[in-house]
Amino acid sequence: ARLELRAGASLEETQAEMEYILSALDRVNNALSPRNPNGAALVRQVVVTYAENADTGTAGPHLATARIDLLDAETRGTTLDEILAVWRAEAPTTPAMRSLNLTEPTLGPAGRAIEMRLRHEDFAVLDMAADELQAWLSQYRGVFNLADDLELGRPEMRVVLRDGASSLGFDAKGVVDQLRAGFQGISAGEVRVGAEAYEIDLRLSASDRDTLSEIETFTLLSPNGSLVPLDAVAELLPARDYAVMQKINGVPTVTVTGDVDTLVANAAEIVRDTETRFAPELRARYPWLEFDVQGQNAAAATTMNSMVNGLLLGLVGVYLVLSFQLRSYIEPVVVMIIIPFALIGVVFGHLSLGLNLSLPSLLGFVSLAGIVVNDSILLVNFIKSEHAPSATRVADAAPKAALARFRAILLTSVTTIFGVLPLLTETSLQAQLLTPLVASIAFGLLATTFLILLVVPAAYSILDDFGLISLAEVEPADRHGVLRRKAL
């Protein structure tokens, strides 16, 4: 639980709000603990740290963070999403809170579900644009924890010199130095008493510096030694500036962040819809405003580009190896044509297990590019052995090859599937991250095991009809099934 109050809030106010949050956690614990084995307590330990909040990047008494240790995921009877949902319902934000982020620890550099950056030369424009963007995002179901990093600081009192101040011998530095000396004190010297040294600080008494009215009645000492009221020299103006003003590449920037309940909404769809419908209107209202998407979407796009590049590089490598082995530039295409069909098994595998297609799922599909071709190589080699000069036609050799090599193809695939099956059936929390990846490999390989018997022979026959298949002179297989080939 990451809590942020308005800048200037006292530690006592922050502690009171944190007590409100933890009392709601106690109610959650009492409600959900009976679902655990033997009614074990859901909450094991609570550690509260004040003046700390990882979401803000600042420090101060208006910040606090509570870290909650729960019963192990393998033991407890509720999911983390359900716990957070109940906790949010029990602890709605109060007017004193600027933001309250009830969230779970995250692994890796994925980023927030919603993270959008606005850039403009004027911080006032950024403040208004950020408020409008948060109002727009709050309309989507499942969006919560909306906040921005453009935080107002503590209330200030600005001292502006009047036009006639210089004629009295005052300048800005002299006025500020006297105010600082009166309210914060100055060191007047040091006194030694035995082995101890004591500093002597001079300042106004506590009763003369405990209210704002004391500043208005403050008296300055002019260079000629006369006393002049501060009000005659300077004007006091109440103000409040921003506590944090972030710049990226020298341009003022504000970041709007938020989380999405994945059981209700999809973060990528929300971001895409916001970019399509709202961003153009926002740019039209605030000229020179730049809109940029970060967080999970940016990280996913970067990862996707890397995976696509890796897939292309892997396909090129597989093609080159097959070209040298088969001594043809066309036949490797027959071997590799089964790769896209692995996506059928990936999709149906995730549907059967109730998993969502994610980046680990796609990474598993990419790794299939080098696995499913093993069965194709077995099939193509046998077709080439049956299809030789003065031998049977390709249309007749292809079905024979599928029938003859079915057992070898099945064993090759089944052994690989059983090799990854322990990871697929593992229920521990540490293995859940690998489940989508392993599901893609297992089900993709299972689907291609049967599709390969139809797709590869058909593709080989079609290419032969176009005269693109090079013939090979082969000798009959010996009793051990070893094919001795010689290029024609």
TORPA-696081 format. One record per residue (C-alpha): residue number from 0; x, y, z. Coordinates in pm, 1 decimal, decimal comma. Layout:
BEGIN
ATOM   fiza          x          y          z
ATOM    NUM          X          Y          Z
...
This chain:
BEGIN
ATOM   fiza          x          y          z
ATOM      0        0,0        0,0        0,0
ATOM      1      163,4      321,1     -122,0
ATOM      2        5,9      629,3       33,5
ATOM      3       55,6      991,5      -67,6
ATOM      4     -107,9     1289,2      101,5
ATOM      5      -94,4     1649,1      -11,6
ATOM      6      244,6     1811,5       28,4
ATOM      7      271,0     1978,7      366,2
ATOM      8       69,8     1715,4      552,2
ATOM      9      209,2     1627,5      892,8
ATOM     10      336,8     1289,1     1001,6
ATOM     11       41,2     1256,4     1238,5
ATOM     12     -202,4     1297,8      948,2
ATOM     13      -14,7     1037,3      745,8
ATOM     14      -19,2      794,2     1037,4
ATOM     15     -394,1      841,9     1079,5
ATOM     16     -457,6      761,2      711,4
ATOM     17     -230,3      457,5      729,0
ATOM     18     -421,9      332,3     1031,9
ATOM     19     -741,0      365,5      825,3
ATOM     20     -582,1      154,6      547,6
ATOM     21     -452,3     -114,1      785,1
ATOM     22     -785,8     -138,9      966,7
ATOM     23     -943,2     -215,4      628,1
ATOM     24     -673,6     -481,1      580,5
ATOM     25     -776,0     -637,4      912,2
ATOM     26    -1131,2     -668,0      783,9
ATOM     27    -1002,1     -830,2      465,1
ATOM     28     -797,1    -1071,9      672,8
ATOM     29    -1098,6    -1168,7      885,0
ATOM     30    -1318,5    -1216,6      578,3
ATOM     31    -1079,5    -1423,8      363,6
ATOM     32     -882,6    -1623,7      621,7
ATOM     33    -1158,8    -1888,5      665,0
ATOM     34    -1098,1    -1993,7      302,5
ATOM     35     -743,4    -2102,5      385,8
ATOM     36     -660,9    -2455,5      507,3
ATOM     37     -738,4    -2483,2      878,6
ATOM     38     -844,9    -2118,3      874,9
ATOM     39     -483,7    -1997,1      866,1
ATOM     40     -441,6    -1620,0      884,7
ATOM     41     -409,4    -1460,2      541,7
ATOM     42     -190,1    -1169,9      659,1
ATOM     43      136,6    -1285,7      812,6
ATOM     44      324,3     -960,5      870,5
ATOM     45      287,1     -586,2      809,2
ATOM     46      579,9     -344,2      785,8
ATOM     47      509,5       30,3      753,8
ATOM     48      773,1      278,4      638,4
ATOM     49      702,7      650,0      651,9
ATOM     50      847,7      923,0      426,8
ATOM     51      879,2      664,6      147,8
ATOM     52      675,7      597,8     -166,6
ATOM     53      826,2      435,0     -476,0
ATOM     54      559,7      587,5     -701,2
ATOM     55      652,1      949,2     -625,7
ATOM     56     1031,3      948,5     -630,9
ATOM     57     1034,9     1198,3     -341,8
ATOM     58     1046,6     1185,5       37,1
ATOM     59      855,2     1359,4      312,2
ATOM     60      619,5     1308,4      606,7
ATOM     61      321,9     1302,4      368,2
ATOM     62      434,8      966,3      222,2
ATOM     63      409,5      612,1      356,8
ATOM     64      443,2      253,9      233,3
ATOM     65      301,7      -61,8      393,2
ATOM     66      443,9     -398,7      286,3
ATOM     67      216,1     -694,9      352,1
ATOM     68      343,1    -1053,2      372,2
ATOM     69       66,9    -1301,2      289,0
ATOM     70       19,9    -1672,4      328,3
ATOM     71      201,2    -1863,4       52,2
ATOM     72       22,0    -1862,5     -282,2
ATOM     73       30,4    -2243,6     -295,8
ATOM     74     -151,6    -2259,6       39,1
ATOM     75     -402,6    -1975,4       54,2
ATOM     76     -750,2    -2014,3      -87,9
ATOM     77     -774,8    -1676,2     -262,1
ATOM     78     -590,2    -1516,4     -548,9
ATOM     79     -393,6    -1195,2     -523,1
ATOM     80     -634,6    -1016,2     -757,2
ATOM     81     -927,3    -1103,8     -532,7
ATOM     82     -743,7     -988,4     -219,9
ATOM     83     -660,0     -653,2     -378,0
ATOM     84    -1014,8     -607,7     -506,2
ATOM     85    -1163,9     -665,3     -159,4
ATOM     86     -903,3     -438,7        0,9
ATOM     87     -980,6     -155,0     -241,9
ATOM     88    -1350,9     -190,7     -164,9
ATOM     89    -1281,4     -174,9      208,2
ATOM     90    -1043,6      124,8      182,6
ATOM     91    -1171,5      384,9      -66,6
ATOM     92     -961,5      697,8      -94,5
ATOM     93    -1038,2      982,5      144,4
ATOM     94    -1028,6     1357,8       68,9
ATOM     95     -697,3     1382,8      253,9
ATOM     96     -528,6     1139,8       14,5
ATOM     97     -367,5     1249,3     -306,3
ATOM     98     -324,3      887,4     -415,8
ATOM     99     -348,1      537,2     -271,6
ATOM    100     -193,8      254,0     -470,5
ATOM    101     -280,2      -96,4     -351,5
ATOM    102      -74,9     -317,0     -577,9
ATOM    103      124,7     -637,1     -601,2
ATOM    104      499,6     -680,5     -654,7
ATOM    105      592,6     -702,2    -1021,3
ATOM    106      865,7     -901,8    -1192,5
ATOM    107     1079,7     -762,0    -1470,6
ATOM    108     1072,3     -425,4    -1647,8
ATOM    109      713,9     -449,9    -1768,1
ATOM    110      605,1     -113,0    -1625,0
ATOM    111      260,2       12,5    -1531,2
ATOM    112      -47,4      -97,0    -1722,0
ATOM    113     -119,7      268,3    -1807,0
ATOM    114      171,9      509,6    -1836,4
ATOM    115      136,5      812,2    -2063,0
ATOM    116      370,2     1108,3    -2089,8
ATOM    117      269,6     1462,7    -2176,2
ATOM    118      535,0     1716,9    -2279,4
ATOM    119      497,6     2093,2    -2307,1
ATOM    120      705,0     2399,6    -2227,9
ATOM    121      445,5     2528,6    -1978,9
ATOM    122      387,7     2334,1    -1656,6
ATOM    123       46,8     2498,8    -1614,3
ATOM    124      -62,6     2349,4    -1947,7
ATOM    125       71,7     2010,9    -1841,7
ATOM    126     -123,8     2030,6    -1516,6
ATOM    127     -454,2     2095,6    -1696,0
ATOM    128     -385,4     1836,0    -1966,2
ATOM    129     -295,5     1572,1    -1704,8
ATOM    130     -621,1     1636,8    -1518,2
ATOM    131     -822,2     1597,2    -1839,2
ATOM    132     -639,0     1276,8    -1928,4
ATOM    133     -708,5     1126,6    -1586,3
ATOM    134    -1074,8     1224,1    -1613,4
ATOM    135    -1091,7     1047,6    -1950,5
ATOM    136     -917,3      730,1    -1826,6
ATOM    137    -1140,5      711,2    -1519,0
ATOM    138    -1440,2      647,9    -1747,4
ATOM    139    -1310,8      300,9    -1840,4
ATOM    140    -1424,8        8,6    -1629,6
ATOM    141    -1143,9     -160,3    -1438,6
ATOM    142     -910,8      142,4    -1430,1
ATOM    143     -786,7      249,1    -1087,9
ATOM    144     -487,7      407,4     -910,0
ATOM    145     -477,8      698,9    -1153,2
ATOM    146     -218,1      961,9    -1060,6
ATOM    147       39,8     1198,3    -1207,9
ATOM    148      384,5     1307,8    -1090,5
ATOM    149      313,6     1682,2    -1111,0
ATOM    150      265,6     1745,4     -740,2
ATOM    151      194,3     2080,5     -578,4
ATOM    152      439,6     2170,4     -304,5
ATOM    153      384,6     2331,4       31,4
ATOM    154      212,8     2671,5       59,6
ATOM    155      466,5     2952,6       21,6
ATOM    156      492,7     3322,8       99,7
ATOM    157      677,2     3511,5     -173,2
ATOM    158      854,2     3835,1      -88,0
ATOM    159      852,3     4083,7     -378,5
ATOM    160     1046,9     4410,0     -335,4
ATOM    161      854,6     4730,7     -386,3
ATOM    162      971,3     4995,8     -633,0
ATOM    163     1111,1     5225,1     -363,2
ATOM    164     1306,4     4957,3     -176,2
ATOM    165     1637,4     5039,2     -342,2
ATOM    166     1612,8     5404,0     -238,1
ATOM    167     1607,0     5286,9      123,9
ATOM    168     1919,2     5079,0       67,9
ATOM    169     1752,4     4735,8       48,7
ATOM    170     1804,1     4462,8     -208,4
ATOM    171     1659,0     4114,4     -238,7
ATOM    172     1955,2     3937,7      -80,9
ATOM    173     1963,2     4169,0      220,4
ATOM    174     1591,4     4123,9      289,7
ATOM    175     1612,7     3745,6      256,9
ATOM    176     1917,1     3725,2      484,1
ATOM    177     1739,3     3918,3      760,5
ATOM    178     1426,6     3701,9      731,3
ATOM    179     1632,3     3386,1      746,7
ATOM    180     1826,2     3513,9     1047,8
ATOM    181     1507,7     3606,2     1231,8
ATOM    182     1312,3     3285,4     1173,2
ATOM    183     1582,3     3019,3     1120,9
ATOM    184     1864,1     3180,2     1317,9
ATOM    185     2229,8     3253,0     1257,3
ATOM    186     2540,9     3133,4     1432,6
ATOM    187     2690,7     3417,2     1641,0
ATOM    188     2992,7     3233,3     1771,6
ATOM    189     3116,9     2947,7     1985,7
ATOM    190     3179,2     2913,7     2358,0
ATOM    191     3399,1     2647,3     2513,2
ATOM    192     3321,8     2511,9     2856,9
ATOM    193     3593,7     2273,4     2957,3
ATOM    194     3627,0     2010,2     2687,5
ATOM    195     3286,5     2090,0     2534,4
ATOM    196     3217,8     2349,5     2263,4
ATOM    197     2876,5     2515,3     2232,4
ATOM    198     2749,5     2716,2     1934,2
ATOM    199     2549,2     3032,1     2002,3
ATOM    200     2252,6     3076,5     1765,5
ATOM    201     2050,1     3397,0     1750,5
ATOM    202     1687,3     3405,8     1636,7
ATOM    203     1350,0     3546,8     1728,4
ATOM    204     1175,8     3397,2     2028,3
ATOM    205      927,9     3117,2     1965,7
ATOM    206      630,8     3342,4     2035,3
ATOM    207      750,6     3589,1     1768,1
ATOM    208      782,6     3336,1     1485,8
ATOM    209      497,4     3087,9     1522,2
ATOM    210      236,2     3248,9     1290,9
ATOM    211      227,4     3408,7      945,7
ATOM    212      127,1     3739,7     1099,8
ATOM    213      475,3     3761,2     1253,0
ATOM    214      619,7     3789,6      903,0
ATOM    215      390,4     4078,5      816,2
ATOM    216      501,9     4271,8     1128,0
ATOM    217      869,1     4185,4     1081,7
ATOM    218     1108,7     4481,4     1105,9
ATOM    219     1416,7     4521,8      886,4
ATOM    220     1739,3     4698,1      975,1
ATOM    221     1836,7     4945,9      701,1
ATOM    222     2201,9     5010,2      604,1
ATOM    223     2190,6     5347,2      790,0
ATOM    224     2081,7     5172,0     1111,5
ATOM    225     1713,9     5268,3     1112,1
ATOM    226     1430,3     5017,7     1155,8
ATOM    227     1189,0     4982,6      861,1
ATOM    228      873,5     4763,2      855,9
ATOM    229      893,8     4478,2      605,0
ATOM    230      560,1     4584,9      456,4
ATOM    231      713,5     4919,6      354,2
ATOM    232      996,1     4751,1      164,5
ATOM    233      838,7     4437,7       18,3
ATOM    234      502,5     4287,5      -71,3
ATOM    235      405,5     3945,3       65,9
ATOM    236      222,8     3721,6     -184,2
ATOM    237       84,3     3372,4     -102,0
ATOM    238      190,1     3112,2     -360,1
ATOM    239      226,0     2741,0     -414,5
ATOM    240      468,7     2595,5     -663,7
ATOM    241      521,8     2239,6     -787,1
ATOM    242      722,1     2013,1     -558,0
ATOM    243      847,7     1797,4     -846,4
ATOM    244      896,8     1926,6    -1199,1
ATOM    245     1036,9     1656,6    -1423,1
ATOM    246     1218,3     1728,2    -1748,4
ATOM    247     1311,0     1472,0    -2012,0
ATOM    248     1563,5     1588,5    -2271,7
ATOM    249     1515,9     1940,0    -2139,1
ATOM    250     1137,7     1943,3    -2199,7
ATOM    251      893,2     1967,6    -1904,4
ATOM    252      713,9     1634,6    -1874,1
ATOM    253      430,0     1493,8    -1666,1
ATOM    254      356,5     1120,9    -1646,9
ATOM    255        4,8      987,9    -1588,7
ATOM    256       -2,6      633,9    -1449,8
ATOM    257     -272,2      385,5    -1360,6
ATOM    258     -353,4       17,4    -1317,3
ATOM    259     -610,6     -203,7    -1486,6
ATOM    260     -811,6     -493,4    -1348,4
ATOM    261     -734,8     -765,6    -1603,9
ATOM    262    -1055,3     -949,8    -1514,3
ATOM    263    -1260,5     -651,5    -1631,3
ATOM    264    -1061,8     -469,2    -1900,4
ATOM    265     -760,0     -490,8    -2129,4
ATOM    266     -487,6     -230,8    -2081,7
ATOM    267     -371,5     -241,8    -2443,5
ATOM    268     -724,4     -174,1    -2571,4
ATOM    269     -768,9      116,8    -2329,1
ATOM    270     -440,8      275,9    -2434,6
ATOM    271     -517,2      222,1    -2804,5
ATOM    272     -863,8      374,7    -2771,1
ATOM    273     -722,6      672,5    -2579,4
ATOM    274     -461,2      732,6    -2847,4
ATOM    275     -723,9      711,9    -3120,9
ATOM    276    -1008,9      916,2    -2975,7
ATOM    277     -880,0     1137,7    -2696,6
ATOM    278     -519,0     1225,6    -2782,4
ATOM    279     -606,8     1422,5    -3102,1
ATOM    280     -864,5     1629,6    -2909,9
ATOM    281     -613,7     1700,0    -2632,8
ATOM    282     -349,9     1815,1    -2881,7
ATOM    283     -606,1     2041,1    -3049,8
ATOM    284     -693,6     2210,6    -2718,7
ATOM    285     -329,3     2254,2    -2615,8
ATOM    286     -105,3     2338,7    -2913,5
ATOM    287      252,0     2202,9    -2903,6
ATOM    288      149,3     1934,6    -2655,4
ATOM    289      325,8     1601,3    -2713,4
ATOM    290      159,0     1271,9    -2621,3
ATOM    291      363,3      955,9    -2568,6
ATOM    292      281,1      606,2    -2440,3
ATOM    293      517,2      423,3    -2204,6
ATOM    294      474,1      141,1    -1952,7
ATOM    295      357,8     -205,5    -2049,5
ATOM    296      262,7     -106,6    -2403,5
ATOM    297      602,7       40,3    -2482,8
ATOM    298      781,2     -253,3    -2318,6
ATOM    299      559,1     -500,1    -2506,2
ATOM    300      627,5     -325,7    -2839,0
ATOM    301     1002,8     -337,1    -2773,6
ATOM    302      987,1     -704,2    -2678,8
ATOM    303      770,2     -784,2    -2979,8
ATOM    304     1014,2     -618,7    -3218,2
ATOM    305     1297,8     -812,8    -3059,3
ATOM    306     1104,7    -1138,9    -3091,2
ATOM    307     1020,7    -1071,6    -3456,2
ATOM    308     1385,3     -998,8    -3531,4
ATOM    309     1488,2    -1315,2    -3346,4
ATOM    310     1228,2    -1519,7    -3536,9
ATOM    311     1346,4    -1389,1    -3872,7
ATOM    312     1707,7    -1456,3    -3781,3
ATOM    313     1617,4    -1807,2    -3667,4
ATOM    314     1423,3    -1878,6    -3988,2
ATOM    315     1717,1    -1764,4    -4198,4
ATOM    316     1949,6    -1990,3    -3997,3
ATOM    317     1718,7    -2290,9    -4034,6
ATOM    318     1683,8    -2226,0    -4408,0
ATOM    319     2059,2    -2208,4    -4462,0
ATOM    320     2122,8    -2529,6    -4269,8
ATOM    321     1850,5    -2712,7    -4463,4
ATOM    322     1978,0    -2576,6    -4794,0
ATOM    323     2321,1    -2728,1    -4733,3
ATOM    324     2170,7    -3055,6    -4611,6
ATOM    325     1910,3    -3100,0    -4886,7
ATOM    326     2123,2    -2935,0    -5159,0
ATOM    327     1824,7    -2734,8    -5276,9
ATOM    328     1683,3    -2385,0    -5240,5
ATOM    329     1319,9    -2497,8    -5272,5
ATOM    330     1296,7    -2809,0    -5057,0
ATOM    331     1377,5    -2618,0    -4731,9
ATOM    332     1056,3    -2424,7    -4796,0
ATOM    333      866,0    -2755,7    -4784,7
ATOM    334     1032,4    -2843,6    -4455,5
ATOM    335      961,5    -2501,6    -4301,0
ATOM    336      604,2    -2462,7    -4428,3
ATOM    337      474,2    -2639,1    -4116,7
ATOM    338      600,0    -2360,6    -3884,5
ATOM    339      296,3    -2125,7    -3922,7
ATOM    340       60,2    -2417,9    -3856,9
ATOM    341      205,9    -2451,5    -3506,6
ATOM    342        6,3    -2139,7    -3415,1
ATOM    343     -311,6    -2350,6    -3437,2
ATOM    344     -191,7    -2571,4    -3152,7
ATOM    345      -74,4    -2267,2    -2954,5
ATOM    346     -419,8    -2104,4    -2969,0
ATOM    347     -618,7    -2418,4    -2887,7
ATOM    348     -373,7    -2513,4    -2612,8
ATOM    349     -425,0    -2180,9    -2437,6
ATOM    350     -800,5    -2211,0    -2477,4
ATOM    351     -805,5    -2558,0    -2325,0
ATOM    352     -594,0    -2449,7    -2025,8
ATOM    353     -776,3    -2119,6    -1976,2
ATOM    354     -462,9    -1912,2    -2038,0
ATOM    355     -434,3    -1575,2    -2207,6
ATOM    356     -202,0    -1529,9    -2502,7
ATOM    357       90,2    -1330,0    -2366,0
ATOM    358      449,2    -1248,3    -2452,9
ATOM    359      577,4    -1575,6    -2300,2
ATOM    360      322,2    -1755,3    -2519,8
ATOM    361      459,0    -1587,6    -2832,0
ATOM    362      813,1    -1661,0    -2718,5
ATOM    363      719,8    -2027,9    -2702,2
ATOM    364      577,9    -2006,7    -3054,4
ATOM    365      902,7    -1850,3    -3178,0
ATOM    366     1101,8    -2135,2    -3026,0
ATOM    367      881,6    -2383,4    -3216,0
ATOM    368     1042,8    -2266,9    -3540,2
ATOM    369     1345,8    -2481,9    -3464,6
ATOM    370     1154,7    -2778,4    -3319,4
ATOM    371      872,2    -2863,8    -3558,4
ATOM    372     1106,4    -2882,4    -3858,6
ATOM    373     1259,3    -3201,7    -3714,2
ATOM    374      955,7    -3404,3    -3817,5
ATOM    375      947,0    -3235,8    -4159,8
ATOM    376     1305,6    -3339,5    -4225,5
ATOM    377     1217,7    -3703,5    -4156,2
ATOM    378      924,0    -3687,6    -4395,1
ATOM    379     1097,8    -3501,1    -4677,7
ATOM    380     1399,3    -3733,2    -4668,4
ATOM    381     1173,9    -4035,3    -4705,5
ATOM    382      975,4    -3877,3    -4990,2
ATOM    383     1302,9    -3808,3    -5171,0
ATOM    384     1409,5    -4170,5    -5121,4
ATOM    385     1085,7    -4298,8    -5274,3
ATOM    386     1079,8    -4038,0    -5548,1
ATOM    387     1382,3    -4106,3    -5766,4
ATOM    388     1450,4    -4137,3    -6138,6
ATOM    389     1248,7    -4417,3    -6290,7
ATOM    390     1078,7    -4461,0    -5952,6
ATOM    391      728,7    -4387,3    -5834,5
ATOM    392      563,9    -4050,4    -5885,4
ATOM    393      565,4    -3783,9    -5611,6
ATOM    394      186,8    -3807,1    -5583,5
ATOM    395      229,7    -4175,0    -5494,5
ATOM    396      549,3    -4138,3    -5291,3
ATOM    397      414,8    -3869,9    -5057,4
ATOM    398      133,9    -4082,7    -4902,1
ATOM    399      373,4    -4375,5    -4866,7
ATOM    400      621,9    -4152,4    -4685,1
ATOM    401      352,9    -4025,9    -4446,6
ATOM    402      251,0    -4382,0    -4364,9
ATOM    403      604,7    -4515,6    -4333,1
ATOM    404      741,4    -4236,0    -4117,2
ATOM    405      435,1    -4187,4    -3894,5
ATOM    406      585,0    -4386,6    -3607,1
ATOM    407      918,0    -4200,3    -3616,2
ATOM    408      742,9    -3861,3    -3633,3
ATOM    409      508,8    -3953,7    -3348,0
ATOM    410      793,2    -4074,0    -3125,2
ATOM    411     1000,3    -3763,0    -3196,7
ATOM    412      713,9    -3534,9    -3095,7
ATOM    413      585,7    -3737,3    -2801,4
ATOM    414      926,6    -3758,3    -2634,4
ATOM    415      963,8    -3380,1    -2659,6
ATOM    416      611,3    -3319,3    -2525,0
ATOM    417      666,8    -3553,1    -2229,5
ATOM    418      996,3    -3374,1    -2163,7
ATOM    419      819,2    -3041,2    -2101,9
ATOM    420      510,8    -3193,9    -1937,0
ATOM    421      647,3    -3158,3    -1578,6
ATOM    422      673,2    -2782,1    -1625,8
ATOM    423      323,5    -2767,9    -1775,7
ATOM    424      167,8    -2947,5    -1477,9
ATOM    425      367,1    -2764,4    -1210,0
ATOM    426      139,4    -2556,2     -985,9
ATOM    427      399,3    -2363,0     -785,1
ATOM    428      407,7    -1986,4     -810,9
ATOM    429      761,9    -1988,3     -946,6
ATOM    430      660,1    -2201,5    -1246,9
ATOM    431      348,1    -2005,5    -1341,1
ATOM    432      554,2    -1758,9    -1544,0
ATOM    433      675,8    -2044,6    -1766,6
ATOM    434      336,0    -2211,3    -1811,0
ATOM    435      228,3    -2008,7    -2121,6
ATOM    436      568,1    -2067,4    -2284,7
ATOM    437      560,4    -2442,8    -2221,4
ATOM    438      195,1    -2463,2    -2330,3
ATOM    439      287,5    -2308,4    -2665,9
ATOM    440      564,4    -2560,4    -2719,3
ATOM    441      367,1    -2867,8    -2611,2
ATOM    442       40,1    -2796,0    -2790,8
ATOM    443      206,6    -2642,5    -3096,0
ATOM    444      418,3    -2954,8    -3137,9
ATOM    445      115,6    -3178,5    -3078,5
ATOM    446      -83,0    -3005,1    -3353,6
ATOM    447      200,2    -3011,6    -3605,8
ATOM    448      260,4    -3381,7    -3540,8
ATOM    449      -64,3    -3463,8    -3722,9
ATOM    450      -83,5    -3166,5    -3958,5
ATOM    451      262,7    -3239,0    -4089,8
ATOM    452      140,5    -3569,5    -4237,5
ATOM    453      -99,9    -3370,0    -4457,3
ATOM    454       69,7    -3036,3    -4518,8
ATOM    455      425,7    -3142,6    -4607,1
ATOM    456      334,2    -3417,6    -4859,6
ATOM    457       79,1    -3185,3    -5023,0
ATOM    458      329,0    -2898,5    -5044,3
ATOM    459      595,8    -3131,3    -5186,1
ATOM    460      355,0    -3256,9    -5451,6
ATOM    461      247,2    -2903,0    -5547,0
ATOM    462      607,5    -2788,0    -5591,8
ATOM    463      677,7    -3099,2    -5797,6
ATOM    464      382,9    -3013,5    -6024,9
ATOM    465      555,2    -2680,8    -6094,6
ATOM    466      885,3    -2860,2    -6165,0
ATOM    467     1062,9    -2703,1    -5869,4
ATOM    468     1176,7    -3024,2    -5699,6
ATOM    469     1522,5    -3158,0    -5782,1
ATOM    470     1541,8    -3534,0    -5814,8
ATOM    471     1790,1    -3746,3    -5628,4
ATOM    472     1938,2    -4082,8    -5722,0
ATOM    473     1899,1    -4309,8    -5421,1
ATOM    474     1977,5    -4668,0    -5345,6
ATOM    475     1725,7    -4890,3    -5168,9
ATOM    476     1728,5    -4879,4    -4793,1
ATOM    477     1918,6    -5156,1    -4622,7
ATOM    478     1764,8    -5369,6    -4351,4
ATOM    479     1857,8    -5109,5    -4086,8
ATOM    480     1665,5    -4840,1    -4272,7
ATOM    481     1976,4    -4637,6    -4360,6
ATOM    482     1931,0    -4442,8    -4686,3
ATOM    483     2240,0    -4390,9    -4895,9
ATOM    484     2181,0    -4098,8    -5134,9
ATOM    485     2381,7    -3952,6    -5414,5
ATOM    486     2300,1    -3616,3    -5569,2
ATOM    487     2196,4    -3640,6    -5929,6
